[in-house]
Amino acid sequence: TYDYQDEDGRLLFQAVRFVPKGFSQRRPDGTGNWIHNLHGVRRVVYRLPELLGQKAILFVEGEKDADAAWKIGIPATTGPMGSGKWDPSFAGQLQKQGVVRVAVIPDNDAPGKAHGYAVAAGLYSAGIDVRIVPLPDAKDKVDL
């Protein structure tokens, strides 16, 4: 499971990963159980509270990639629900945390590249310094 929290660290929802590569989303119901939809839930970028004060970050496709970057000391985030789900509010969330530069690392497939360009365009429109950084030696469908 991957927790999506608001700026104050309150759990808004989770992305749940199933083997080999299935996903669903759920939100807490307030009694210790889960509601398996996101109706009425604010969408935020992954690891939002941890981005506070980070001037430069990576934007990758998927929580697993974001966690891998953090493990080697590079702040990173992603949007919920994967490729094609960019929301303009994500740029504002990053700005409020102090992010001014973003390197977008797209997955090495057609949907990943299209998503990377959509993310970069959204960040650029919001005034964030952005670069797309493809992984030059990555094989098809390989990501960070």
Wavefront OBJ file of the C-alpha trace (Angstrom):
o trace
v 0.000 0.000 0.000
v 1.056 3.580 -0.677
v -0.260 6.329 1.595
v -1.363 9.651 0.120
v -1.400 12.311 2.818
v -2.304 15.979 2.921
v 0.240 18.670 3.783
v -0.209 17.974 7.507
v 0.335 14.232 7.186
v -3.330 13.203 7.461
v -4.121 10.092 5.418
v -6.455 10.923 2.534
v -6.304 7.640 0.625
v -4.133 4.694 -0.325
v -3.107 3.129 -3.588
v -3.046 -0.652 -3.201
v -0.801 -2.689 -5.480
v -1.556 -6.312 -6.348
v 0.916 -8.806 -7.809
v 1.901 -8.795 -10.610
v 0.651 -5.281 -11.492
v -2.882 -4.435 -10.488
v -3.964 -1.353 -8.565
v -6.951 -0.016 -6.675
v -7.574 2.942 -4.419
v -9.260 3.137 -1.045
v -10.009 5.727 1.606
v -10.441 5.413 5.349
v -14.032 5.350 6.572
v -13.216 6.811 10.000
v -13.913 3.566 11.882
v -10.804 1.595 10.959
v -12.226 0.156 7.754
v -11.940 1.136 4.097
v -14.174 2.485 1.377
v -12.959 1.228 -1.988
v -13.378 4.408 -4.020
v -12.144 7.993 -3.923
v -15.487 9.790 -4.223
v -15.124 13.256 -2.739
v -11.476 12.775 -1.775
v -8.942 15.466 -2.630
v -6.204 14.144 -4.943
v -2.662 14.978 -3.895
v 0.804 14.001 -5.063
v 2.554 11.113 -3.351
v 4.720 11.917 -0.291
v 3.389 15.498 -0.223
v 4.374 16.286 3.406
v 7.946 15.141 2.755
v 8.309 17.617 -0.105
v 8.144 20.604 2.241
v 11.320 22.641 1.768
v 12.610 20.547 -1.132
v 13.624 23.002 -3.868
v 14.361 20.389 -6.548
v 12.628 17.036 -6.986
v 11.968 14.237 -9.444
v 8.494 13.552 -10.802
v 8.258 9.903 -11.815
v 5.478 7.571 -12.880
v 4.503 5.449 -9.919
v 4.952 5.193 -6.191
v 7.517 2.400 -6.491
v 9.789 4.684 -8.533
v 9.310 7.584 -6.112
v 10.230 5.349 -3.176
v 13.304 4.082 -5.059
v 14.516 7.662 -5.559
v 14.018 8.531 -1.877
v 16.000 5.420 -0.901
v 19.056 6.895 -2.627
v 18.470 10.360 -1.183
v 16.625 12.033 -4.065
v 13.254 13.610 -3.227
v 10.594 12.396 -5.643
v 6.865 12.248 -6.137
v 4.217 10.990 -8.525
v 0.553 11.570 -9.114
v -2.094 9.059 -8.089
v -3.414 6.398 -10.453
v -0.565 6.435 -12.940
v -0.158 7.552 -16.498
v -2.597 10.016 -18.006
v -3.939 11.293 -14.685
v -2.141 14.656 -14.409
v -4.161 17.272 -12.541
v -3.181 20.981 -12.665
v -3.667 21.226 -8.886
v -0.550 19.083 -8.450
v 1.664 21.973 -9.605
v 0.145 24.239 -6.961
v 0.709 21.609 -4.289
v 4.387 21.423 -5.215
v 4.746 25.211 -5.221
v 3.186 25.472 -1.753
v 5.778 23.004 -0.481
v 8.581 25.178 -1.909
v 9.435 23.163 -5.017
v 10.897 25.356 -7.781
v 12.640 22.795 -10.043
v 11.408 19.430 -11.267
v 13.060 16.771 -13.398
v 10.382 14.608 -14.988
v 11.555 11.045 -15.620
v 9.015 9.364 -17.877
v 8.554 5.629 -18.166
v 10.129 4.291 -21.357
v 6.937 3.447 -23.226
v 4.468 5.470 -25.298
v 1.959 6.131 -22.478
v 4.803 7.004 -20.094
v 6.355 9.458 -22.526
v 2.981 11.127 -23.208
v 2.340 11.371 -19.476
v 5.805 12.847 -18.887
v 5.153 15.575 -21.437
v 1.740 16.340 -19.883
v 3.333 16.642 -16.448
v 6.112 18.868 -17.773
v 3.627 21.100 -19.615
v 1.509 21.461 -16.472
v 4.503 22.325 -14.321
v 5.847 24.773 -16.900
v 2.460 26.508 -17.138
v 2.555 27.012 -13.367
v 5.983 28.665 -13.560
v 8.035 25.758 -12.244
v 11.439 25.193 -13.851
v 11.062 21.788 -15.460
v 13.132 19.398 -17.545
v 12.251 16.048 -19.055
v 15.040 13.583 -18.364
v 14.604 10.343 -20.325
v 16.571 7.304 -19.252
v 18.816 6.940 -22.330
v 19.788 3.285 -21.964
v 16.448 2.001 -20.691
v 14.809 -0.784 -22.652
v 11.132 -0.587 -23.624
v 8.767 -0.478 -20.661
v 11.643 0.113 -18.218
v 11.305 2.876 -15.660
v 13.320 4.308 -12.799
l 1 2 3 4 5 6 7 8 9 10 11 12 13 14 15 16 17 18 19 20 21 22 23 24 25 26 27 28 29 30 31 32 33 34 35 36 37 38 39 40 41 42 43 44 45 46 47 48 49 50 51 52 53 54 55 56 57 58 59 60 61 62 63 64 65 66 67 68 69 70 71 72 73 74 75 76 77 78 79 80 81 82 83 84 85 86 87 88 89 90 91 92 93 94 95 96 97 98 99 100 101 102 103 104 105 106 107 108 109 110 111 112 113 114 115 116 117 118 119 120 121 122 123 124 125 126 127 128 129 130 131 132 133 134 135 136 137 138 139 140 141 142 143 144
